[in-house]
Amino acid sequence: MDVAGLSIKDIKRGLENKAFSDEELVGSYLDRIKKYDHKIKAFITVCGDEAISMAQSVDRKIAKGEKLGPMEGIPVGLKDNMCTKGVRTTCGSKMLSDFVPPYDSSIAKKLKDQGAVIMGKLNMDEFAMGSSNENSAFFATRNPWDTERVPGGSSGGSAAAASAGFAAVT
């Protein structure tokens, strides 16, 4: 399944019409990440198993005929300065390389409450202090359209992931 360029509206329509399952959709995004992110380096942490589990939950709701919420089943990538309970959150810093928060940030909680599927945590300039996304303590993120260039901004991982089709929303 080609997920690059799918809009939220396309995804919602496809899920509601059972053109594809959310597990199939999320699996296709994960395949795309696996195939291309080694060159782009948008993700610090990919939440593959967790994302599949969230997608299966959405599919169970669809099978029961339950109405989907506005973000239900939508694959989302989060900048790595948004705390996610049980998922490593580094802020692009080696100092926090092993930090696993015991709570969700407000945005992570709201997205999860609405049924969004968290694909993983996106690279960023360390503590958002930079403008090129070359200042992550882990690796520089590359522009998916020209890997000799940077995506720019302290949210370069988010920009690169959205542009490369690694998540519907970042």
BAROGU-50716 format. One record per residue: residue in one letter; x, y, z of N, C-alpha, C in turn; residue number from 1. Coordinates in nm, 2 decimals, padded with zeros to 4 digits. Layout:
// BAROGU-50716
[marmi A; [X; Y; Z]; [X; Y; Z]; [X; Y; Z]; NUM]
...
This chain:
// BAROGU-50716
[marmi M; [00.08; -00.12; 00.00]; [00.00; 00.00; 00.00]; [00.09; 00.12; 00.00]; 1]
[marmi D; [00.06; 00.22; -00.09]; [00.14; 00.34; -00.10]; [00.08; 00.45; -00.01]; 2]
[marmi V; [00.14; 00.48; 00.10]; [00.09; 00.57; 00.20]; [00.14; 00.71; 00.18]; 3]
[marmi A; [00.24; 00.73; 00.10]; [00.30; 00.87; 00.08]; [00.19; 00.96; 00.02]; 4]
[marmi G; [00.17; 01.07; 00.08]; [00.08; 01.17; 00.03]; [-00.07; 01.15; 00.07]; 5]
[marmi L; [-00.10; 01.04; 00.15]; [-00.23; 01.03; 00.19]; [-00.27; 01.14; 00.29]; 6]
[marmi S; [-00.38; 01.20; 00.27]; [-00.43; 01.30; 00.37]; [-00.50; 01.24; 00.48]; 7]
[marmi I; [-00.53; 01.31; 00.59]; [-00.61; 01.26; 00.70]; [-00.75; 01.22; 00.64]; 8]
[marmi K; [-00.80; 01.30; 00.56]; [-00.93; 01.28; 00.50]; [-00.93; 01.15; 00.42]; 9]
[marmi D; [-00.82; 01.12; 00.34]; [-00.81; 01.00; 00.27]; [-00.81; 00.88; 00.36]; 10]
[marmi I; [-00.73; 00.89; 00.47]; [-00.72; 00.78; 00.57]; [-00.85; 00.75; 00.64]; 11]
[marmi K; [-00.92; 00.86; 00.68]; [-01.05; 00.84; 00.75]; [-01.15; 00.77; 00.66]; 12]
[marmi R; [-01.15; 00.82; 00.53]; [-01.25; 00.76; 00.43]; [-01.21; 00.61; 00.41]; 13]
[marmi G; [-01.08; 00.58; 00.39]; [-01.04; 00.45; 00.37]; [-01.07; 00.35; 00.49]; 14]
[marmi L; [-01.05; 00.40; 00.61]; [-01.08; 00.32; 00.73]; [-01.24; 00.30; 00.74]; 15]
[marmi E; [-01.31; 00.41; 00.72]; [-01.46; 00.40; 00.74]; [-01.52; 00.31; 00.63]; 16]
[marmi N; [-01.46; 00.31; 00.51]; [-01.52; 00.23; 00.40]; [-01.45; 00.09; 00.40]; 17]
[marmi K; [-01.36; 00.06; 00.49]; [-01.29; -00.06; 00.50]; [-01.21; -00.10; 00.37]; 18]
[marmi A; [-01.16; 00.01; 00.31]; [-01.07; -00.01; 00.20]; [-00.94; -00.07; 00.24]; 19]
[marmi F; [-00.90; -00.05; 00.37]; [-00.78; -00.10; 00.43]; [-00.81; -00.10; 00.58]; 20]
[marmi S; [-00.73; -00.18; 00.65]; [-00.74; -00.18; 00.79]; [-00.63; -00.08; 00.85]; 21]
[marmi D; [-00.65; -00.04; 00.97]; [-00.55; 00.05; 01.03]; [-00.42; -00.03; 01.05]; 22]
[marmi E; [-00.43; -00.16; 01.08]; [-00.30; -00.23; 01.09]; [-00.23; -00.24; 00.96]; 23]
[marmi E; [-00.30; -00.25; 00.85]; [-00.24; -00.25; 00.72]; [-00.17; -00.12; 00.69]; 24]
[marmi L; [-00.25; -00.01; 00.72]; [-00.20; 00.13; 00.70]; [-00.07; 00.15; 00.78]; 25]
[marmi V; [-00.08; 00.12; 00.91]; [00.04; 00.15; 01.00]; [00.15; 00.06; 00.95]; 26]
[marmi G; [00.13; -00.06; 00.92]; [00.23; -00.15; 00.87]; [00.30; -00.09; 00.74]; 27]
[marmi S; [00.22; -00.03; 00.66]; [00.28; 00.03; 00.54]; [00.37; 00.15; 00.57]; 28]
[marmi Y; [00.32; 00.23; 00.67]; [00.41; 00.34; 00.71]; [00.54; 00.29; 00.78]; 29]
[marmi L; [00.53; 00.19; 00.86]; [00.65; 00.13; 00.92]; [00.74; 00.07; 00.81]; 30]
[marmi D; [00.69; 00.01; 00.71]; [00.77; -00.04; 00.60]; [00.85; 00.07; 00.53]; 31]
[marmi R; [00.77; 00.18; 00.51]; [00.84; 00.30; 00.45]; [00.95; 00.36; 00.53]; 32]
[marmi I; [00.92; 00.36; 00.66]; [01.03; 00.41; 00.76]; [01.15; 00.32; 00.75]; 33]
[marmi K; [01.13; 00.19; 00.75]; [01.24; 00.09; 00.75]; [01.31; 00.10; 00.62]; 34]
[marmi K; [01.24; 00.13; 00.51]; [01.31; 00.13; 00.38]; [01.39; 00.26; 00.36]; 35]
[marmi Y; [01.34; 00.37; 00.41]; [01.41; 00.50; 00.38]; [01.47; 00.58; 00.49]; 36]
[marmi D; [01.43; 00.55; 00.61]; [01.48; 00.64; 00.72]; [01.63; 00.62; 00.75]; 37]
[marmi H; [01.69; 00.51; 00.71]; [01.83; 00.50; 00.74]; [01.91; 00.61; 00.66]; 38]
[marmi K; [01.86; 00.67; 00.56]; [01.92; 00.78; 00.49]; [01.88; 00.91; 00.54]; 39]
[marmi I; [01.76; 00.92; 00.58]; [01.70; 01.05; 00.62]; [01.72; 01.08; 00.77]; 40]
[marmi K; [01.71; 00.98; 00.85]; [01.73; 00.99; 01.00]; [01.63; 01.08; 01.07]; 41]
[marmi A; [01.50; 01.07; 01.03]; [01.40; 01.15; 01.09]; [01.36; 01.11; 01.23]; 42]
[marmi F; [01.37; 00.97; 01.25]; [01.33; 00.92; 01.38]; [01.44; 00.89; 01.47]; 43]
[marmi I; [01.43; 00.93; 01.60]; [01.52; 00.88; 01.71]; [01.47; 00.75; 01.76]; 44]
[marmi T; [01.34; 00.74; 01.78]; [01.28; 00.61; 01.83]; [01.16; 00.58; 01.74]; 45]
[marmi V; [01.15; 00.46; 01.69]; [01.03; 00.41; 01.62]; [00.96; 00.32; 01.71]; 46]
[marmi C; [00.83; 00.34; 01.72]; [00.74; 00.26; 01.81]; [00.66; 00.16; 01.73]; 47]
[marmi G; [00.73; 00.07; 01.67]; [00.66; -00.02; 01.58]; [00.56; -00.11; 01.65]; 48]
[marmi D; [00.60; -00.18; 01.75]; [00.50; -00.28; 01.82]; [00.39; -00.20; 01.88]; 49]
[marmi E; [00.42; -00.09; 01.94]; [00.31; -00.01; 02.00]; [00.22; 00.05; 01.90]; 50]
[marmi A; [00.27; 00.09; 01.78]; [00.19; 00.15; 01.68]; [00.09; 00.04; 01.62]; 51]
[marmi I; [00.14; -00.08; 01.60]; [00.06; -00.19; 01.55]; [-00.05; -00.23; 01.65]; 52]
[marmi S; [-00.01; -00.23; 01.78]; [-00.11; -00.25; 01.89]; [-00.22; -00.15; 01.89]; 53]
[marmi M; [-00.18; -00.02; 01.87]; [-00.28; 00.09; 01.87]; [-00.37; 00.07; 01.75]; 54]
[marmi A; [-00.31; 00.03; 01.63]; [-00.39; 00.02; 01.51]; [-00.49; -00.10; 01.52]; 55]
[marmi Q; [-00.45; -00.21; 01.59]; [-00.54; -00.32; 01.61]; [-00.66; -00.28; 01.69]; 56]
[marmi S; [-00.63; -00.19; 01.79]; [-00.74; -00.14; 01.87]; [-00.84; -00.07; 01.79]; 57]
[marmi V; [-00.79; 00.02; 01.70]; [-00.88; 00.09; 01.61]; [-00.96; -00.01; 01.52]; 58]
[marmi D; [-00.89; -00.11; 01.47]; [-00.96; -00.21; 01.38]; [-01.07; -00.28; 01.46]; 59]
[marmi R; [-01.05; -00.31; 01.59]; [-01.16; -00.37; 01.67]; [-01.28; -00.28; 01.68]; 60]
[marmi K; [-01.25; -00.15; 01.70]; [-01.37; -00.05; 01.70]; [-01.44; -00.05; 01.57]; 61]
[marmi I; [-01.37; -00.05; 01.46]; [-01.43; -00.05; 01.33]; [-01.52; -00.18; 01.31]; 62]
[marmi A; [-01.46; -00.29; 01.35]; [-01.53; -00.42; 01.34]; [-01.66; -00.42; 01.42]; 63]
[marmi K; [-01.66; -00.35; 01.53]; [-01.78; -00.34; 01.61]; [-01.88; -00.24; 01.56]; 64]
[marmi G; [-01.84; -00.16; 01.46]; [-01.93; -00.06; 01.41]; [-01.93; 00.07; 01.48]; 65]
[marmi E; [-01.83; 00.09; 01.57]; [-01.82; 00.21; 01.65]; [-01.77; 00.32; 01.57]; 66]
[marmi K; [-01.82; 00.44; 01.60]; [-01.78; 00.56; 01.53]; [-01.64; 00.60; 01.57]; 67]
[marmi L; [-01.56; 00.64; 01.47]; [-01.42; 00.68; 01.50]; [-01.41; 00.83; 01.53]; 68]
[marmi G; [-01.32; 00.86; 01.63]; [-01.30; 01.00; 01.67]; [-01.22; 01.07; 01.56]; 69]
[marmi P; [-01.20; 01.20; 01.57]; [-01.13; 01.28; 01.47]; [-00.99; 01.23; 01.43]; 70]
[marmi M; [-00.91; 01.18; 01.53]; [-00.78; 01.14; 01.50]; [-00.76; 00.99; 01.51]; 71]
[marmi E; [-00.87; 00.92; 01.53]; [-00.87; 00.77; 01.54]; [-00.80; 00.70; 01.43]; 72]
[marmi G; [-00.69; 00.63; 01.45]; [-00.63; 00.55; 01.35]; [-00.52; 00.63; 01.27]; 73]
[marmi I; [-00.51; 00.76; 01.29]; [-00.42; 00.84; 01.21]; [-00.28; 00.83; 01.26]; 74]
[marmi P; [-00.18; 00.79; 01.18]; [-00.04; 00.77; 01.22]; [00.02; 00.91; 01.24]; 75]
[marmi V; [00.08; 00.93; 01.36]; [00.14; 01.06; 01.40]; [00.28; 01.04; 01.45]; 76]
[marmi G; [00.37; 01.13; 01.41]; [00.50; 01.13; 01.46]; [00.52; 01.25; 01.55]; 77]
[marmi L; [00.58; 01.23; 01.67]; [00.59; 01.33; 01.77]; [00.74; 01.38; 01.78]; 78]
[marmi K; [00.76; 01.51; 01.78]; [00.89; 01.57; 01.81]; [00.94; 01.51; 01.94]; 79]
[marmi D; [01.07; 01.48; 01.95]; [01.12; 01.41; 02.07]; [01.13; 01.50; 02.19]; 80]
[marmi N; [01.06; 01.61; 02.20]; [01.06; 01.69; 02.32]; [00.92; 01.68; 02.39]; 81]
[marmi M; [00.83; 01.60; 02.33]; [00.70; 01.57; 02.38]; [00.70; 01.44; 02.46]; 82]
[marmi C; [00.68; 01.45; 02.59]; [00.69; 01.33; 02.68]; [00.58; 01.23; 02.64]; 83]
[marmi T; [00.62; 01.11; 02.63]; [00.53; 01.00; 02.60]; [00.55; 00.88; 02.70]; 84]
[marmi K; [00.45; 00.86; 02.78]; [00.46; 00.76; 02.89]; [00.51; 00.62; 02.83]; 85]
[marmi G; [00.62; 00.58; 02.89]; [00.68; 00.45; 02.86]; [00.76; 00.45; 02.73]; 86]
[marmi V; [00.78; 00.56; 02.66]; [00.86; 00.57; 02.54]; [00.97; 00.67; 02.56]; 87]
[marmi R; [01.09; 00.63; 02.53]; [01.21; 00.71; 02.54]; [01.18; 00.85; 02.48]; 88]
[marmi T; [01.22; 00.95; 02.56]; [01.21; 01.09; 02.52]; [01.34; 01.16; 02.54]; 89]
[marmi T; [01.41; 01.20; 02.44]; [01.55; 01.25; 02.46]; [01.57; 01.40; 02.44]; 90]
[marmi C; [01.48; 01.47; 02.38]; [01.50; 01.61; 02.34]; [01.62; 01.63; 02.25]; 91]
[marmi G; [01.66; 01.52; 02.18]; [01.78; 01.53; 02.10]; [01.91; 01.54; 02.18]; 92]
[marmi S; [01.91; 01.50; 02.30]; [02.03; 01.51; 02.39]; [02.08; 01.38; 02.45]; 93]
[marmi K; [02.21; 01.36; 02.45]; [02.26; 01.24; 02.51]; [02.23; 01.23; 02.66]; 94]
[marmi M; [02.22; 01.35; 02.72]; [02.19; 01.36; 02.86]; [02.06; 01.29; 02.90]; 95]
[marmi L; [01.97; 01.29; 02.81]; [01.84; 01.23; 02.83]; [01.82; 01.10; 02.74]; 96]
[marmi S; [01.93; 01.04; 02.70]; [01.93; 00.93; 02.61]; [01.85; 00.81; 02.66]; 97]
[marmi D; [01.85; 00.79; 02.79]; [01.78; 00.68; 02.86]; [01.65; 00.72; 02.93]; 98]
[marmi F; [01.60; 00.85; 02.91]; [01.49; 00.89; 02.99]; [01.36; 00.84; 02.93]; 99]
[marmi V; [01.28; 00.77; 03.01]; [01.15; 00.72; 02.97]; [01.05; 00.78; 03.07]; 100]
[marmi P; [00.97; 00.87; 03.02]; [00.88; 00.95; 03.12]; [00.77; 00.86; 03.17]; 101]
[marmi P; [00.73; 00.88; 03.30]; [00.62; 00.81; 03.36]; [00.49; 00.87; 03.33]; 102]
[marmi Y; [00.48; 00.97; 03.24]; [00.36; 01.04; 03.21]; [00.36; 01.09; 03.06]; 103]
[marmi D; [00.25; 01.12; 03.01]; [00.24; 01.18; 02.88]; [00.23; 01.33; 02.89]; 104]
[marmi S; [00.29; 01.40; 02.79]; [00.27; 01.55; 02.78]; [00.12; 01.57; 02.74]; 105]
[marmi S; [00.08; 01.69; 02.76]; [-00.06; 01.72; 02.72]; [-00.10; 01.68; 02.58]; 106]
[marmi I; [-00.01; 01.72; 02.49]; [-00.04; 01.68; 02.35]; [-00.04; 01.53; 02.32]; 107]
[marmi A; [00.05; 01.46; 02.38]; [00.06; 01.31; 02.36]; [-00.07; 01.25; 02.42]; 108]
[marmi K; [-00.11; 01.30; 02.54]; [-00.23; 01.25; 02.60]; [-00.36; 01.28; 02.52]; 109]
[marmi K; [-00.37; 01.40; 02.47]; [-00.48; 01.44; 02.38]; [-00.49; 01.35; 02.26]; 110]
[marmi L; [-00.37; 01.33; 02.19]; [-00.37; 01.25; 02.07]; [-00.40; 01.11; 02.10]; 111]
[marmi K; [-00.35; 01.05; 02.21]; [-00.38; 00.91; 02.24]; [-00.53; 00.90; 02.28]; 112]
[marmi D; [-00.58; 01.00; 02.35]; [-00.73; 01.00; 02.39]; [-00.82; 01.00; 02.27]; 113]
[marmi Q; [-00.77; 01.06; 02.16]; [-00.85; 01.07; 02.04]; [-00.82; 00.95; 01.94]; 114]
[marmi G; [-00.73; 00.86; 01.99]; [-00.71; 00.74; 01.91]; [-00.60; 00.75; 01.81]; 115]
[marmi A; [-00.52; 00.85; 01.81]; [-00.41; 00.86; 01.72]; [-00.31; 00.75; 01.74]; 116]
[marmi V; [-00.24; 00.71; 01.64]; [-00.14; 00.60; 01.64]; [00.00; 00.67; 01.64]; 117]
[marmi I; [00.07; 00.66; 01.76]; [00.20; 00.72; 01.77]; [00.30; 00.63; 01.70]; 118]
[marmi M; [00.36; 00.68; 01.59]; [00.46; 00.60; 01.52]; [00.60; 00.61; 01.58]; 119]
[marmi G; [00.63; 00.72; 01.65]; [00.76; 00.73; 01.71]; [00.80; 00.87; 01.74]; 120]
[marmi K; [00.92; 00.89; 01.78]; [00.97; 01.02; 01.83]; [01.07; 01.07; 01.72]; 121]
[marmi L; [01.06; 01.20; 01.69]; [01.13; 01.25; 01.57]; [01.25; 01.34; 01.62]; 122]
[marmi N; [01.35; 01.33; 01.54]; [01.48; 01.40; 01.57]; [01.46; 01.55; 01.57]; 123]
[marmi M; [01.55; 01.61; 01.65]; [01.54; 01.76; 01.66]; [01.68; 01.81; 01.71]; 124]
[marmi D; [01.70; 01.94; 01.69]; [01.82; 02.00; 01.75]; [01.81; 01.98; 01.90]; 125]
[marmi E; [01.92; 01.96; 01.96]; [01.92; 01.93; 02.11]; [01.85; 02.04; 02.18]; 126]
[marmi F; [01.75; 02.01; 02.26]; [01.67; 02.10; 02.34]; [01.61; 02.21; 02.25]; 127]
[marmi A; [01.59; 02.18; 02.12]; [01.53; 02.28; 02.02]; [01.62; 02.40; 02.01]; 128]
[marmi M; [01.75; 02.39; 02.03]; [01.84; 02.50; 02.03]; [01.92; 02.49; 01.89]; 129]
[marmi G; [01.86; 02.54; 01.79]; [01.93; 02.53; 01.66]; [01.83; 02.56; 01.55]; 130]
[marmi S; [01.88; 02.57; 01.43]; [01.79; 02.60; 01.32]; [01.81; 02.52; 01.19]; 131]
[marmi S; [01.89; 02.41; 01.21]; [01.92; 02.33; 01.09]; [01.89; 02.18; 01.11]; 132]
[marmi N; [01.87; 02.14; 01.23]; [01.86; 02.00; 01.27]; [01.99; 01.92; 01.25]; 133]
[marmi E; [02.10; 01.99; 01.26]; [02.23; 01.93; 01.25]; [02.29; 01.92; 01.39]; 134]
[marmi N; [02.21; 01.98; 01.49]; [02.27; 01.98; 01.63]; [02.20; 01.88; 01.72]; 135]
[marmi S; [02.15; 01.78; 01.67]; [02.10; 01.67; 01.76]; [02.22; 01.60; 01.81]; 136]
[marmi A; [02.22; 01.55; 01.93]; [02.33; 01.47; 01.99]; [02.34; 01.33; 01.92]; 137]
[marmi F; [02.24; 01.29; 01.84]; [02.25; 01.16; 01.79]; [02.29; 01.15; 01.64]; 138]
[marmi F; [02.23; 01.23; 01.56]; [02.27; 01.24; 01.42]; [02.19; 01.35; 01.35]; 139]
[marmi A; [02.24; 01.40; 01.24]; [02.17; 01.50; 01.17]; [02.07; 01.44; 01.08]; 140]
[marmi T; [01.95; 01.51; 01.07]; [01.85; 01.47; 00.98]; [01.87; 01.53; 00.84]; 141]
[marmi R; [01.84; 01.45; 00.74]; [01.86; 01.49; 00.60]; [01.73; 01.53; 00.54]; 142]
[marmi N; [01.74; 01.62; 00.44]; [01.62; 01.65; 00.36]; [01.59; 01.53; 00.27]; 143]
[marmi P; [01.46; 01.48; 00.28]; [01.43; 01.36; 00.20]; [01.44; 01.38; 00.05]; 144]
[marmi W; [01.43; 01.51; 00.00]; [01.43; 01.53; -00.14]; [01.58; 01.56; -00.20]; 145]
[marmi D; [01.67; 01.59; -00.10]; [01.81; 01.61; -00.14]; [01.89; 01.58; -00.01]; 146]
[marmi T; [01.94; 01.46; 00.00]; [02.01; 01.42; 00.13]; [02.14; 01.49; 00.15]; 147]
[marmi E; [02.18; 01.57; 00.06]; [02.30; 01.66; 00.08]; [02.26; 01.79; 00.15]; 148]
[marmi R; [02.13; 01.81; 00.17]; [02.08; 01.92; 00.24]; [02.01; 01.89; 00.37]; 149]
[marmi V; [01.99; 01.99; 00.46]; [01.92; 01.97; 00.58]; [01.77; 02.01; 00.56]; 150]
[marmi P; [01.68; 01.96; 00.65]; [01.54; 02.00; 00.64]; [01.52; 02.13; 00.70]; 151]
[marmi G; [01.61; 02.18; 00.79]; [01.60; 02.31; 00.85]; [01.51; 02.31; 00.98]; 152]
[marmi G; [01.53; 02.41; 01.06]; [01.45; 02.42; 01.18]; [01.49; 02.32; 01.29]; 153]
[marmi S; [01.45; 02.36; 01.41]; [01.48; 02.27; 01.52]; [01.39; 02.14; 01.51]; 154]
[marmi S; [01.28; 02.15; 01.43]; [01.19; 02.04; 01.41]; [01.21; 01.97; 01.28]; 155]
[marmi G; [01.34; 01.97; 01.24]; [01.37; 01.91; 01.11]; [01.33; 01.76; 01.10]; 156]
[marmi G; [01.33; 01.69; 01.21]; [01.29; 01.55; 01.20]; [01.14; 01.54; 01.17]; 157]
[marmi S; [01.06; 01.63; 01.22]; [00.92; 01.63; 01.19]; [00.89; 01.67; 01.05]; 158]
[marmi A; [00.97; 01.77; 01.00]; [00.95; 01.82; 00.86]; [00.99; 01.71; 00.76]; 159]
[marmi A; [01.10; 01.64; 00.79]; [01.15; 01.54; 00.70]; [01.05; 01.42; 00.70]; 160]
[marmi A; [01.00; 01.38; 00.82]; [00.91; 01.27; 00.83]; [00.78; 01.30; 00.75]; 161]
[marmi A; [00.73; 01.42; 00.77]; [00.61; 01.45; 00.70]; [00.63; 01.45; 00.54]; 162]
[marmi S; [00.74; 01.51; 00.50]; [00.77; 01.52; 00.36]; [00.80; 01.38; 00.30]; 163]
[marmi A; [00.86; 01.29; 00.38]; [00.90; 01.16; 00.33]; [00.78; 01.06; 00.34]; 164]
[marmi G; [00.67; 01.10; 00.40]; [00.56; 01.01; 00.41]; [00.57; 00.90; 00.51]; 165]
[marmi F; [00.64; 00.94; 00.62]; [00.66; 00.84; 00.73]; [00.54; 00.85; 00.84]; 166]
[marmi A; [00.46; 00.95; 00.83]; [00.34; 00.96; 00.92]; [00.25; 01.06; 00.85]; 167]
[marmi A; [00.12; 01.05; 00.88]; [00.02; 01.14; 00.82]; [00.03; 01.28; 00.88]; 168]
[marmi V; [00.07; 01.29; 01.00]; [00.08; 01.41; 01.08]; [00.21; 01.41; 01.16]; 169]
[marmi T; [00.28; 01.52; 01.17]; [00.39; 01.53; 01.26]; [00.38; 01.66; 01.33]; 170]
